[in-house]
């Protein structure tokens, strides 16, 4: 399985961006798709995840109410809609996949990773 992330870019604080992550193969209902981010000098952190079959979602507290994870099963694609962006959202964003619960948030537990996409938010 290969994951291809896209959609990063620059935005002003308060603006919006949407990230996409397409899987090269079928995504099974037992799979959870996650978004992580890594700012310079910081560890990679969990942002959001969704179980493909149940659509149960999980978000880190700092993005709740601002970010929305969704999926398109026909396109094998997961999205991260990011609204009300803040400068502290600036990071390289990665998508990842795991066979398991969307409540698994440690990056080391995710097996498949896409390449990162840069998100820069200016004040």
C-alpha positions as CSV (number, residue, x, y, z in Angstrom):
1,X,0.0,0.0,0.0
2,X,1.3,3.4,-1.0
3,X,-0.2,6.6,0.4
4,X,0.1,9.9,-1.5
5,X,-0.5,13.1,0.4
6,X,-1.2,16.4,-1.3
7,X,-2.9,19.7,-0.7
8,X,-0.4,21.5,1.5
9,X,0.5,25.1,1.0
10,X,0.4,28.5,2.7
11,X,-2.4,30.2,4.4
12,X,-3.1,33.2,6.5
13,X,-4.2,32.7,10.1
14,X,-7.9,32.1,10.1
15,X,-7.8,30.6,6.7
16,X,-8.4,27.1,5.4
17,X,-6.6,24.3,3.6
18,X,-7.6,20.8,2.7
19,X,-5.2,17.9,2.6
20,X,-5.8,14.7,0.7
21,X,-4.3,11.3,1.0
22,X,-4.9,8.7,-1.7
23,X,-4.2,5.0,-1.2
24,X,-2.9,3.0,-4.1
25,X,-4.8,0.0,-2.9
26,X,-8.2,-0.8,-1.4
27,X,-8.7,0.3,2.1
28,X,-10.4,-2.2,4.3
29,X,-13.0,-1.6,6.9
30,X,-10.6,-2.6,9.7
31,X,-8.2,0.1,8.7
32,X,-7.9,3.5,10.4
33,X,-6.4,6.4,8.5
34,X,-4.6,9.0,10.4
35,X,-3.0,12.4,10.0
36,X,0.1,13.4,11.9
37,X,2.2,16.5,11.8
38,X,5.8,17.4,12.6
39,X,7.0,20.9,13.3
40,X,10.7,21.8,13.1
41,X,12.5,20.5,16.2
42,X,9.5,18.7,17.5
43,X,8.3,15.1,17.5
44,X,5.7,13.9,15.2
45,X,2.3,14.2,16.7
46,X,-1.1,12.8,16.1
47,X,-3.7,15.1,14.6
48,X,-6.8,13.1,13.6
49,X,-7.9,9.6,12.5
50,X,-10.9,7.8,11.2
51,X,-11.8,4.2,11.0
52,X,-12.6,3.4,7.4
53,X,-15.5,1.1,8.1
54,X,-17.2,2.7,11.1
55,X,-16.2,6.3,10.3
56,X,-15.4,6.7,14.0
57,X,-13.1,9.7,14.4
58,X,-10.6,10.9,16.9
59,X,-8.9,14.3,17.1
60,X,-6.1,15.8,19.2
61,X,-7.6,18.4,21.5
62,X,-5.9,21.3,19.8
63,X,-7.7,20.8,16.5
64,X,-11.1,19.8,17.7
65,X,-13.8,22.0,16.2
66,X,-11.3,23.3,13.5
67,X,-10.2,20.2,11.6
68,X,-12.4,17.6,10.1
69,X,-11.3,14.2,8.8
70,X,-13.4,12.5,6.1
71,X,-13.2,9.9,3.5
72,X,-14.3,9.0,-0.1
73,X,-14.5,5.3,-0.4
74,X,-14.8,5.4,-4.2
75,X,-11.5,7.3,-4.4
76,X,-9.7,5.4,-1.6
77,X,-8.9,8.9,-0.3
78,X,-9.0,10.5,3.2
79,X,-9.2,14.2,3.6
80,X,-8.3,16.7,6.4
81,X,-10.2,19.9,6.2
82,X,-8.4,22.5,8.2
83,X,-10.3,25.7,9.1
84,X,-9.4,28.6,11.4
85,X,-5.8,27.8,10.9
86,X,-3.3,29.1,13.4
87,X,0.5,29.7,13.1
88,X,1.0,26.9,15.5
89,X,-0.5,24.5,12.9
90,X,2.6,25.1,10.7
91,X,4.2,21.7,10.2
92,X,4.8,18.9,7.7
93,X,1.6,16.8,7.6
94,X,1.7,13.1,7.0
95,X,-1.0,10.5,6.4
96,X,-0.7,7.0,7.7
97,X,-2.6,3.8,8.0
98,X,-3.0,1.2,10.6
99,X,-5.1,-2.0,11.0
100,X,-6.8,-1.1,14.2
101,X,-8.6,1.5,16.2
102,X,-8.7,5.2,15.4
103,X,-7.8,5.7,19.1
104,X,-4.3,4.5,18.5
105,X,-2.3,7.7,18.3
106,X,1.3,6.8,18.6
107,X,3.0,7.2,15.2
108,X,5.2,4.1,15.8
109,X,2.1,2.0,15.7
110,X,1.2,3.0,12.2
111,X,2.5,0.7,9.5
112,X,2.0,2.7,6.3
113,X,3.0,6.3,5.7
114,X,2.7,8.8,2.9
115,X,5.2,11.5,2.1
116,X,4.8,14.7,4.0
117,X,3.1,17.8,2.7
118,X,4.1,21.2,4.1
119,X,1.5,23.5,5.7
120,X,2.6,27.0,6.6
121,X,0.3,29.4,8.4
122,X,1.3,33.0,8.7
123,X,0.0,35.5,11.2
